[in-house]
């Protein structure tokens, strides 16, 4: 059963400093998500692919997945993200953060409205980030619509 609040997570894990770690995780991911969203909306899928680890995985649950970030050519992840690279307004709710010193798990629910058509879609997603040197990169990104 998923945990629904920081308090629940703290009591479940019995970690005294977890609230601080969760606040730190939010602060780390905020600019990453802002840059990811901006570049995706502007069609810069190769830049967005750079938010993923070289062996990162993007999963559209129940449909298909993309693996890897190649340097020499457009990556599977960039190819897969291309249809989502449109101007849109996205609302994020039900956020849950879990963190260690070198991993952050982020789960939430999204609702996206495409600006040009008004079409809507949404669902749940989960991202797992791993610290790689001084960067936080996505190693696993799963969403369902």
Secondary structure, DSSP 8 states (H G I E B T S, - for coil): ----SHHHHHHHHT-TTHHHHHHHHHHHHHHHHHHHHHHHHTT-HHHHHTTEEEEEEEEETTTEEEE---SSS--HHHHHHGGG-S-EEEEEEEEEEEE-SSEEEEEEEEEEEETTT--EEEEEEEEEEEEETTEEEEEEEEE--
